[in-house]
Amino acid sequence: MAVTITKISGIGGNPPTGIQVEGTASGCEKVYVTVSCSTDPVVPIDIPTGGNHPWSVTYKNSMGCSCGDLVTASASCTLGFPAGDTKTVTLPLNCDPPCCDEVTIAIDTRLLPCIPEGGGSVSVQFSAALLPAGCPGGTFEWKVTNLTTGVVPQQFSLGGPTFSYPFPVAATYKVNVRVQQATTCDDPVLTNSVTFKIDPCTPCSVIVSGPTLTPCTDGPPTPLQAYTATTTPAFAGPYTWEVRDTAAPATTPPLSPTPITGGTTFSFAFPGPGTYKVTVSLQTNGCANPTAADSLIVTVPPCTMTPTPTTTTPTTPTPTTTTPTTTTPTTTTPTTTTPTPTTTPGGGFSLCCFLIWWWGISHLVAGSLLYFGLWWGGLISAAVATIVLVIWIAVCCWPCALTFWRCCTLLRWIVMFNDALVVILFAFFALASGGIPVVLLVFGLVSAVVRMMMSASNCGAIPNIFDPTTWPPCRCP
């Protein structure tokens, strides 16, 4: 059997309210401890079997012992009380300060400042606290690290529970706080940190510029229109770009794919005739206004204008009075209303109309000859048709034909004549007049592909070769 006493401590101020005795024991069933500062009854301490085990017991300081006083304690290790091994020691009453569990850190500056355009440092204040509240802890130490560059502008330096630092440049920073307490504590060194970012100040206003009138369109989207955001000083972004249809209700979402986040430039293809609002905005930093924004109104005109009849107001006749012998009444000639003649969608006969109809008729002839296996005649007619179509595109449909898959005027002419050719060839096939059915199938596939492109580009209704009012214009917009 063996028992030791390793420490006598005061707990709770000076004089302490309690006396704690600590030690170890082996080969015992129970340990009985007495202390000179207390008259409390002895409390037996159960000891596990096998090995050397620590023990502790706390008594009231009923004798009023103060920190530093010599205190005598006795511990008896027994297998059957009262016989056994007894250890008696006299030690100064140790009153180490209680330990803190953690240190917290907070940024006291409500809104983080930004670095001005011309440079200069900005100050941020921090505070730290020890928990649980009231624990004495130790001295606060503060450290600053620039995480963007890896530089440590301030190593751990002594300070108080509050700390301010002038940050010289825009970067991401980390501030650490450290408190060292008694080595007997579970955590002799308490640490904590906070990471934050100091941004450069942004401009407080923005101006958007770009076209306010686009090329005309009757349905397919316009070519891409480019817009630019300008600030003083220059700002790379990010910016938020948004396009809205002014005719739509205010609750309608912006036009897809907006709103989008990007840089100083933005391009958009407007979906059709109308009036649109292009808006650019940025989240400000260091300004009175949290957001800066500017807008442009953009007009997209239609290519086909609806004719408006003009009416001439009739003049009121003025009678002429002569001498009583001869009266010649003035004949009143009413002015009639002359309506402005309505033009066909093709825009009237012109060089462009001549070329597109020449191509269409050549296309019909070439397809018919190929159907009946007259290859030389069909190929020659097809070559003529191709040359005429190329001339028409160069003279009347440029640059629309560059994006032929959404050039509605070109697609509508092609599908009108090709549909007519398919109807003619199908009539030949139905009358069993001979021919090569695969030719009919090929031209049918051409019509199907063109129709899909028209549908994807919102080109409107299919024109009817027998109804001039449905024909597309002879010149592309």
C-alpha positions in Angstrom: 0.0 0.0 0.0 1.2 3.5 -0.9 -0.4 7.0 -0.7 1.0 10.5 -1.6 -0.2 14.1 -1.3 0.8 16.2 -4.3 -1.0 19.5 -3.9 -3.0 21.6 -1.5 -5.0 24.4 -3.3 -7.3 27.2 -2.2 -10.4 27.7 -4.3 -12.5 30.9 -4.5 -10.7 34.1 -3.6 -8.5 35.0 -0.7 -9.1 33.6 1.8 -10.4 30.8 -0.3 -13.8 29.3 0.3 -12.6 25.7 -0.2 -9.5 23.7 0.3 -8.7 21.0 -2.3 -6.2 18.2 -1.5 -4.8 16.1 -4.4 -2.6 13.0 -4.5 -2.2 9.3 -5.7 -2.8 5.9 -4.1 -2.1 2.3 -5.0 -3.1 -1.0 -3.3 -5.9 0.7 -1.4 -9.7 0.3 -1.1 -10.3 3.7 0.3 -8.4 6.9 1.2 -9.3 9.1 4.2 -8.1 12.7 4.1 -8.0 15.4 6.8 -6.8 19.0 6.5 -5.9 21.5 9.2 -8.0 24.3 7.6 -11.3 22.4 7.8 -13.5 20.8 10.5 -15.7 19.0 7.9 -16.3 15.3 8.5 -13.8 13.0 6.8 -15.1 11.7 3.4 -13.8 8.3 2.3 -12.5 8.2 -1.3 -13.0 4.9 -3.2 -9.8 3.8 -5.1 -10.0 1.4 -8.1 -8.0 -1.8 -7.9 -4.7 -2.3 -9.7 -2.2 0.4 -10.5 -1.6 3.9 -9.1 -4.6 6.1 -9.2 -5.1 9.9 -8.6 -7.5 11.2 -6.1 -8.8 14.6 -4.9 -11.2 15.9 -2.2 -12.4 19.4 -1.4 -13.4 20.7 2.1 -14.8 24.0 3.3 -12.2 26.5 4.6 -13.9 26.6 8.0 -10.7 27.7 9.7 -10.2 30.8 7.5 -6.8 29.8 6.1 -5.3 32.4 3.6 -3.4 31.9 0.4 0.3 31.2 1.2 -0.5 29.9 4.8 1.1 26.6 5.8 -1.6 23.9 5.7 -1.2 20.3 7.0 -3.0 17.5 5.4 -3.0 13.7 6.1 -4.1 10.9 3.9 -4.6 7.2 5.0 -4.6 4.3 2.6 -6.5 1.3 4.1 -7.5 -2.2 3.3 -9.3 -2.3 6.6 -9.6 0.9 8.7 -8.0 2.0 11.1 -4.8 0.1 10.2 -2.9 1.2 7.0 -0.4 3.5 5.5 -0.7 7.2 6.4 1.0 10.2 4.7 1.2 13.7 6.3 2.6 16.8 4.6 2.6 20.5 5.4 2.6 22.8 2.2 1.9 26.5 1.5 -1.8 27.0 0.4 -1.6 27.4 -3.4 -4.2 29.8 -4.8 -3.6 29.8 -8.6 -6.0 31.9 -10.5 -8.8 30.0 -12.2 -8.5 29.2 -15.9 -10.4 30.6 -18.8 -12.0 28.3 -21.4 -11.7 30.4 -24.5 -11.0 33.8 -26.0 -13.4 35.4 -28.6 -12.7 38.0 -31.2 -15.0 40.4 -33.0 -14.8 43.2 -35.6 -16.2 46.3 -33.9 -16.2 48.5 -37.1 -19.8 48.1 -38.4 -19.0 48.6 -42.1 -15.5 47.7 -43.3 -13.9 50.7 -45.0 -12.5 50.6 -48.5 -9.1 51.8 -49.9 -9.5 55.2 -51.7 -8.6 55.5 -55.3 -5.6 57.7 -54.5 -4.4 55.2 -51.8 -4.1 55.6 -48.1 -4.7 53.4 -45.1 -8.0 52.6 -43.4 -8.4 51.7 -39.7 -10.5 48.8 -38.4 -11.1 48.1 -34.7 -11.4 44.7 -33.0 -12.2 43.5 -29.5 -11.5 40.3 -27.6 -13.2 38.7 -24.5 -12.4 35.8 -22.2 -15.0 33.2 -21.3 -16.4 32.4 -18.9 -17.1 36.0 -18.0 -15.0 37.2 -15.1 -12.1 34.7 -15.4 -8.8 36.7 -15.0 -6.9 35.1 -17.9 -3.7 36.9 -19.0 -2.4 39.6 -21.3 -3.9 40.0 -24.8 -1.5 39.8 -27.8 -2.4 40.7 -31.4 -1.1 39.6 -34.8 -1.9 40.8 -38.4 -1.4 38.8 -41.6 -1.9 39.8 -45.2 -3.2 36.6 -46.7 -3.1 37.9 -50.2 0.7 38.4 -50.1 1.6 36.2 -47.2 3.3 39.2 -45.4 2.9 39.5 -41.6 3.0 43.3 -41.0 2.6 42.8 -37.2 3.8 39.8 -35.2 2.1 39.0 -31.8 2.4 42.3 -29.8 1.1 43.1 -26.3 -2.2 45.0 -26.1 -5.5 45.2 -24.4 -8.9 43.7 -25.0 -9.4 46.2 -27.9 -7.1 46.6 -30.9 -7.0 48.9 -33.9 -4.8 48.6 -37.0 -4.3 50.8 -40.1 -4.6 48.6 -43.2 -2.6 50.1 -46.0 -3.8 48.2 -49.1 -6.8 46.3 -50.4 -6.3 42.6 -49.6 -7.6 39.7 -47.5 -6.4 39.9 -43.9 -6.3 37.7 -40.8 -6.1 39.1 -37.3 -5.2 36.7 -34.5 -5.5 37.3 -30.7 -3.6 35.2 -28.1 -3.9 35.0 -24.3 -1.4 33.1 -22.2 -2.6 31.8 -18.8 -1.2 29.5 -16.1 0.6 26.4 -17.2 -1.6 24.4 -14.9 -4.7 25.2 -17.0 -6.0 22.7 -19.6 -5.3 25.3 -22.3 -2.3 27.4 -21.2 -2.5 29.4 -24.5 -5.9 30.6 -25.8 -6.1 31.7 -29.5 -8.7 32.9 -32.0 -8.8 34.7 -35.3 -11.0 36.5 -37.8 -10.5 36.7 -41.6 -11.9 39.6 -43.7 -11.3 41.5 -46.9 -10.6 45.2 -47.5 -11.7 46.1 -51.0 -10.8 49.1 -53.1 -13.5 51.8 -53.2 -15.7 51.7 -56.3 -17.1 54.5 -58.4 -20.3 56.0 -57.1 -22.0 56.4 -60.5 -22.0 54.6 -63.9 -23.0 55.7 -67.5 -24.1 53.2 -70.2 -23.6 54.0 -73.9 -24.5 52.2 -77.1 -27.0 52.2 -80.0 -30.5 53.5 -79.2 -31.9 52.5 -82.7 -31.2 49.1 -84.2 -31.5 47.8 -87.7 -35.1 46.9 -88.6 -36.5 43.4 -88.3 -39.9 41.7 -88.9 -39.4 38.8 -86.5 -35.9 37.3 -86.3 -33.6 38.8 -83.6 -31.5 41.8 -84.5 -27.7 41.5 -85.0 -25.9 41.8 -81.6 -25.9 45.3 -80.3 -22.9 46.3 -78.1 -23.2 48.5 -74.9 -20.5 49.9 -72.6 -20.4 50.9 -69.0 -18.2 53.8 -68.1 -17.1 55.0 -64.7 -14.8 57.6 -63.2 -12.4 56.3 -62.1 -12.3 53.3 -64.3 -13.8 50.1 -62.7 -13.4 46.6 -64.2 -16.5 45.2 -62.5 -18.4 43.1 -61.8 -21.5 44.8 -63.4 -25.0 43.5 -63.7 -26.7 43.8 -67.1 -30.4 43.6 -67.7 -32.8 44.1 -70.6 -36.6 44.6 -70.3 -39.4 45.0 -72.8 -41.0 48.4 -71.9 -44.4 47.2 -73.1 -44.4 44.3 -70.6 -45.9 44.6 -67.1 -43.4 45.8 -64.4 -43.6 42.3 -62.8 -42.4 40.6 -66.0 -38.9 39.1 -65.6 -36.1 40.6 -67.7 -35.4 39.1 -71.2 -33.3 36.0 -71.2 -30.4 35.5 -70.6 -30.3 38.6 -68.5 -29.7 39.5 -65.7 -26.1 38.5 -66.2 -22.9 39.5 -64.3 -20.0 40.6 -66.5 -17.5 43.3 -67.3 -17.7 46.8 -68.9 -19.1 45.5 -72.2 -22.3 43.7 -73.0 -23.9 42.5 -76.3 -27.6 41.6 -76.9 -29.7 40.6 -79.9 -33.2 42.1 -79.5 -36.0 39.5 -80.2 -38.2 41.7 -82.5 -39.7 45.1 -83.1 -40.4 47.1 -80.0 -38.9 49.4 -77.3 -36.5 48.0 -74.8 -34.7 49.2 -71.7 -31.0 48.3 -71.2 -29.8 48.8 -67.6 -26.3 48.4 -66.1 -25.6 48.5 -62.3 -22.8 47.9 -59.8 -22.6 47.4 -56.1 -20.8 50.4 -54.7 -18.2 50.4 -51.9 -17.4 53.6 -50.0 -20.4 55.5 -51.4 -23.6 56.9 -49.9 -25.7 54.9 -52.4 -25.3 51.1 -52.2 -26.0 50.6 -55.9 -25.2 52.8 -59.0 -27.2 52.2 -62.2 -27.9 53.8 -65.6 -30.3 52.9 -68.4 -30.9 53.4 -72.2 -34.1 53.1 -74.1 -33.6 51.2 -77.4 -36.0 51.2 -80.3 -36.2 48.2 -82.7 -38.2 49.3 -85.8 -40.1 46.9 -88.1 -39.0 46.5 -91.7 -42.4 46.3 -93.3 -44.4 49.5 -92.6 -48.2 49.4 -92.7 -49.4 51.9 -95.4 -51.6 54.7 -94.2 -54.2 56.3 -96.6 -54.2 60.1 -96.8 -57.4 62.0 -96.9 -57.7 65.4 -98.6 -60.3 67.7 -96.9 -62.9 68.9 -99.5 -63.0 72.7 -100.1 -66.2 74.6 -99.5 -67.6 76.0 -102.8 -68.0 79.8 -103.0 -71.0 81.0 -105.2 -70.4 84.0 -107.5 -73.2 86.7 -107.6 -73.6 88.7 -110.9 -76.0 91.4 -112.0 -79.7 90.7 -111.8 -79.9 90.1 -115.6 -77.4 87.2 -115.7 -76.7 84.8 -112.8 -74.0 82.3 -113.4 -73.9 79.8 -110.5 -70.5 78.5 -109.6 -70.2 74.7 -110.1 -69.0 73.0 -107.0 -66.4 70.3 -107.6 -65.9 68.2 -104.5 -62.4 66.9 -103.8 -62.3 63.1 -103.5 -60.2 61.1 -101.1 -57.3 59.5 -102.8 -55.9 56.5 -100.8 -52.3 55.8 -101.0 -51.9 52.7 -103.2 -51.1 49.6 -101.3 -47.9 47.9 -102.2 -47.5 44.2 -102.1 -45.3 42.6 -99.5 -42.8 42.1 -102.3 -42.3 45.8 -102.5 -43.4 46.1 -106.1 -41.5 44.9 -109.2 -37.8 45.8 -109.2 -34.5 44.3 -110.1 -34.6 42.3 -106.8 -38.0 41.0 -107.6 -36.9 40.1 -111.2 -33.9 38.2 -109.9 -35.7 36.2 -107.2 -38.5 35.2 -109.6 -36.0 34.2 -112.2 -34.4 32.0 -109.6 -37.7 30.6 -108.5 -38.8 29.7 -112.0 -35.4 28.2 -112.8 -35.6 26.1 -109.6 -39.0 24.8 -110.7 -37.7 23.9 -114.2 -34.6 22.2 -112.8 -36.4 20.1 -110.3 -39.0 19.0 -112.9 -36.3 18.0 -115.4 -34.3 16.1 -112.7 -37.5 14.2 -111.6 -37.9 12.9 -115.2 -34.2 11.9 -115.4 -33.3 14.7 -117.9 -30.0 15.2 -116.2 -28.2 17.6 -118.6 -31.2 19.9 -118.8 -31.8 19.7 -115.1 -28.2 20.4 -114.2 -28.0 23.3 -116.6 -31.2 24.8 -115.2 -29.9 24.2 -111.6 -26.6 26.0 -112.4 -28.5 29.0 -113.8 -30.8 29.1 -110.8 -27.7 28.9 -108.5 -26.0 31.8 -110.3 -29.1 34.0 -110.2 -29.6 33.2 -106.5 -26.0 34.2 -105.7 -26.5 37.5 -107.6 -29.8 38.2 -105.8 -28.1 37.5 -102.4 -25.2 39.8 -103.2 -27.4 42.7 -104.5 -30.5 42.3 -102.4 -29.9 40.2 -99.3 -26.5 41.2 -97.9 -25.5 40.9 -95.1 -28.7 39.1 -93.9 -27.7 36.0 -95.8 -24.5 35.7 -93.7 -26.7 34.2 -91.0 -28.9 32.4 -93.5 -30.4 30.2 -90.8 -32.2 33.2 -89.4 -32.5 35.4 -92.5 -36.3 35.2 -92.7 -36.7 36.8 -96.1 -34.3 34.4 -97.8 -35.9 31.4 -96.0 -39.5 32.4 -96.9 -38.6 32.7 -100.7 -36.9 29.3 -100.6 -39.7 27.5 -98.9 -42.4 29.2 -101.1 -40.8 28.0 -104.4 -39.6 24.7 -103.0 -43.1 23.9 -101.7 -44.5 24.7 -105.1 -41.9 22.3 -106.7 -42.8 19.5 -104.2 -46.5 19.9 -105.1 -45.8 19.7 -108.8 -43.6 16.7 -108.5 -46.1 15.0 -106.2 -48.8 15.6 -108.8 -46.6 13.9 -111.5 -46.0 11.0 -109.1 -49.7 10.7 -108.3 -50.6 10.6 -112.0 -48.0 7.8 -112.5 -46.4 9.7 -115.3 -43.0 8.1 -114.6 -40.1 9.8 -112.9 -37.6 9.3 -110.1 -39.3 9.4 -106.6 -36.0 10.0 -104.8 -35.9 13.5 -106.4 -39.3 14.2 -104.8 -38.0 13.0 -101.5 -34.9 15.2 -101.6 -36.8 18.4 -102.3 -39.3 17.4 -99.6 -36.5 17.2 -97.1 -35.2 20.6 -98.2 -38.7 22.1 -97.4 -38.7 20.4 -94.0 -35.2 21.7 -93.0 -36.1 25.3 -94.1 -39.3 25.1 -92.1 -37.4 24.1 -89.0 -35.0 27.1 -89.4 -38.0 29.4 -89.9 -39.7 28.1 -86.8 -36.5 28.5 -84.7 -36.1 32.1 -85.9 -39.8 33.0 -85.5 -40.1 33.9 -89.2 -43.9 33.8 -89.2 -46.3 32.1 -91.6 -45.3 30.1 -94.7 -46.0 32.3 -97.9 -48.4 31.0 -100.5 -47.2 31.3 -104.2 -50.9 31.8 -105.3 -51.5 34.6 -102.7 -49.3 37.7 -103.5 -50.3 39.3 -100.1 -48.2 36.6 -98.4 -45.1 37.0 -100.5 -42.0 38.2 -98.6 -40.3 41.4 -99.7 -37.9 41.2 -102.6 -35.1 42.8 -100.6 -33.8 41.6 -97.2 -34.0 44.0 -94.3 
